[in-house]
Amino acid sequence: MLGTLAKWLRFLGLDTEFIGPVSDKELKVIALSEARVILTRDKELSNNKDVEAVYVESGDIDDQLVQVLRALNLEVEEPMSRCSTCNGLIEEIGREEAKGNVPEDVLADRDMFWRCKECGKHYWQGSHWGGILERIEKIKSQVS
């Protein structure tokens, strides 16, 4: 229900787990064992006193990001440092390490590449990179 929010929190560099369909009881056990805050669109779950939870009000991703950052008093310190797919940390790699894992035209046209330490997904500054950074700056300005 909040997969896009999880992806964008990761773009912001925030440690964000996305748990697939599980019962509320299982979700609370995970949150407690990992000292995590539950972000939810379920009002009943958000009112549970056993775990810390934030009811995400809006369906708009920018509004969601601003609300969560404010509610949890979070700061964006290292954007683009986490994998948007698995939450793993991203490391910079050289062109040789990227070879065979990115399109040939990208390899020939770019100097900087990154790889997720967990799942191995590769990243580079493609056409969407600027838009992501613009959204991050917009969100940061709305929070402060």
Stockholm file with secondary structure:
# STOCKHOLM 1.0

chainA/1-144         MLGTLAKWLRFLGLDTEFIGPVSDKELKVIALSEARVILTRDKELSNNKDVEAVYVESGDIDDQLVQVLRALNLEVEEPMSRCSTCNGLIEEIGREEAKGNVPEDVLADRDMFWRCKECGKHYWQGSHWGGILERIEKIKSQVS
#=GR chainA/1-144 SS CCHHHHHHHHHTTCCCCCCCSCCHHHHHHHHHHTTCCEEESCHHHHTCSSSCEEECCCSSHHHHHHHHHHHTTCCCCSTTCBCTTTCCBEEEECHHHHTTTSCHHHHHHCSCEEEETTTCCEEECCTTHHHHHHHHHHHHHHHC
#=GC SS_cons         CCHHHHHHHHHTTCCCCCCCSCCHHHHHHHHHHTTCCEEESCHHHHTCSSSCEEECCCSSHHHHHHHHHHHTTCCCCSTTCBCTTTCCBEEEECHHHHTTTSCHHHHHHCSCEEEETTTCCEEECCTTHHHHHHHHHHHHHHHC
//
